[in-house]
């Protein structure tokens, strides 16, 4: 076999190896370093109509929220405890106890939130009344659009 023919075949083999590497490598690099596809919602989710809420009476409102976990867009059902403080002021508490994340509920008889897991209690303002919860209830950022409540990110209490 002539040396020119041998060089031509070696170059062809290296070319095929390079082409196969590009076919596999380019999509892999695009996946790792490319832009993520996210919805431009601004982070606000509609919870519902709060025009009928009575003042200082907590109500659990269930809604669907979309969140992005890496490349995966997840629509999940969640809730918020909403308290109307005045005609224009609302508070929306995240649904997890700050001790271990259990779901708490409103106790009408005692006018407090009660976590059944370890009996932490919270006032209507979200402050700890009895432990072991280490801090007040976390709150959603809130915004009104007419009589509709919109919630944003959860703000951790201090």
JORA-V700250 format. One record per residue. N is the residue number from 1. RES is the residue in three letters. PHI is phi in radians with two decimals (999 if undefined). Layout:
n=N res=RES phi=PHI
n=N res=RES phi=PHI
This chain:
n=1 res=UNK phi=999
n=2 res=UNK phi=-1.32
n=3 res=UNK phi=-1.15
n=4 res=UNK phi=-1.14
n=5 res=UNK phi=-1.15
n=6 res=UNK phi=-1.07
n=7 res=UNK phi=-1.07
n=8 res=UNK phi=-1.13
n=9 res=UNK phi=-1.16
n=10 res=UNK phi=-1.09
n=11 res=UNK phi=-1.10
n=12 res=UNK phi=-1.12
n=13 res=UNK phi=-1.13
n=14 res=UNK phi=-1.09
n=15 res=UNK phi=-1.09
n=16 res=UNK phi=-1.14
n=17 res=UNK phi=-1.08
n=18 res=UNK phi=-1.11
n=19 res=UNK phi=-1.13
n=20 res=UNK phi=-1.13
n=21 res=UNK phi=-1.10
n=22 res=UNK phi=-1.20
n=23 res=UNK phi=-1.07
n=24 res=UNK phi=-1.49
n=25 res=UNK phi=-1.32
n=26 res=UNK phi=-1.09
n=27 res=UNK phi=-1.10
n=28 res=UNK phi=-1.12
n=29 res=UNK phi=-1.16
n=30 res=UNK phi=-1.10
n=31 res=UNK phi=-1.16
n=32 res=UNK phi=-1.28
n=33 res=UNK phi=-2.01
n=34 res=UNK phi=-1.33
n=35 res=UNK phi=-1.23
n=36 res=UNK phi=-1.46
n=37 res=UNK phi=-1.55
n=38 res=UNK phi=-2.29
n=39 res=UNK phi=-1.42
n=40 res=UNK phi=-1.57
n=41 res=UNK phi=-1.59
n=42 res=UNK phi=1.36
n=43 res=UNK phi=1.47
n=44 res=UNK phi=-1.79
n=45 res=UNK phi=-2.16
n=46 res=UNK phi=-1.33
n=47 res=UNK phi=-1.66
n=48 res=UNK phi=2.71
n=49 res=UNK phi=-1.46
n=50 res=UNK phi=-1.94
n=51 res=UNK phi=-1.11
n=52 res=UNK phi=-1.62
n=53 res=UNK phi=-1.20
n=54 res=UNK phi=-1.42
n=55 res=UNK phi=-1.11
n=56 res=UNK phi=0.98
n=57 res=UNK phi=-2.19
n=58 res=UNK phi=-1.10
n=59 res=UNK phi=-2.38
n=60 res=UNK phi=-1.45
n=61 res=UNK phi=-2.01
n=62 res=UNK phi=-1.71
n=63 res=UNK phi=-2.64
n=64 res=UNK phi=-1.79
n=65 res=UNK phi=-2.25
n=66 res=UNK phi=-1.79
n=67 res=UNK phi=-2.31
n=68 res=UNK phi=-1.87
n=69 res=UNK phi=-2.07
n=70 res=UNK phi=1.20
n=71 res=UNK phi=-1.66
n=72 res=UNK phi=-1.65
n=73 res=UNK phi=-1.74
n=74 res=UNK phi=-2.04
n=75 res=UNK phi=-1.78
n=76 res=UNK phi=-2.22
n=77 res=UNK phi=-1.57
n=78 res=UNK phi=-2.53
n=79 res=UNK phi=-2.54
n=80 res=UNK phi=-2.55
n=81 res=UNK phi=-1.60
n=82 res=UNK phi=-1.87
n=83 res=UNK phi=-2.19
n=84 res=UNK phi=-1.53
n=85 res=UNK phi=-1.43
n=86 res=UNK phi=-2.66
n=87 res=UNK phi=-1.04
n=88 res=UNK phi=-1.98
n=89 res=UNK phi=-2.00
n=90 res=UNK phi=-2.22
n=91 res=UNK phi=-2.19
n=92 res=UNK phi=-2.17
n=93 res=UNK phi=-1.61
n=94 res=UNK phi=-1.13
n=95 res=UNK phi=-1.42
n=96 res=UNK phi=-1.89
n=97 res=UNK phi=-1.16
n=98 res=UNK phi=-1.39
n=99 res=UNK phi=-1.40
n=100 res=UNK phi=-2.28
n=101 res=UNK phi=1.50
n=102 res=UNK phi=-1.22
n=103 res=UNK phi=-1.40
n=104 res=UNK phi=-1.82
n=105 res=UNK phi=-2.48
n=106 res=UNK phi=-1.55
n=107 res=UNK phi=-1.78
n=108 res=UNK phi=-1.06
n=109 res=UNK phi=-1.08
n=110 res=UNK phi=-1.89
n=111 res=UNK phi=0.92
n=112 res=UNK phi=-2.69
n=113 res=UNK phi=-1.47
n=114 res=UNK phi=-2.22
n=115 res=UNK phi=-1.68
n=116 res=UNK phi=-1.28
n=117 res=UNK phi=-1.18
n=118 res=UNK phi=-2.37
n=119 res=UNK phi=1.03
n=120 res=UNK phi=-1.22
n=121 res=UNK phi=-2.19
n=122 res=UNK phi=-2.35
n=123 res=UNK phi=-1.30
n=124 res=UNK phi=-1.16
n=125 res=UNK phi=-1.51
n=126 res=UNK phi=1.59
n=127 res=UNK phi=-1.36
n=128 res=UNK phi=-1.22
n=129 res=UNK phi=-1.70
n=130 res=UNK phi=-2.40
n=131 res=UNK phi=-1.44
n=132 res=UNK phi=-1.59
n=133 res=UNK phi=-0.99
n=134 res=UNK phi=-1.43
n=135 res=UNK phi=-2.71
n=136 res=UNK phi=-1.13
n=137 res=UNK phi=-1.13
n=138 res=UNK phi=-1.31
n=139 res=UNK phi=-2.12
n=140 res=UNK phi=-1.43
n=141 res=UNK phi=-1.19
n=142 res=UNK phi=-2.18
n=143 res=UNK phi=-2.64
n=144 res=UNK phi=-1.85
n=145 res=UNK phi=-2.28
n=146 res=UNK phi=1.22
n=147 res=UNK phi=-1.79
n=148 res=UNK phi=-1.64
n=149 res=UNK phi=-1.63
n=150 res=UNK phi=-2.02
n=151 res=UNK phi=-2.03
n=152 res=UNK phi=-1.97
n=153 res=UNK phi=-1.25
n=154 res=UNK phi=-1.46
n=155 res=UNK phi=-1.79
n=156 res=UNK phi=-1.20
n=157 res=UNK phi=-1.34
n=158 res=UNK phi=-1.47
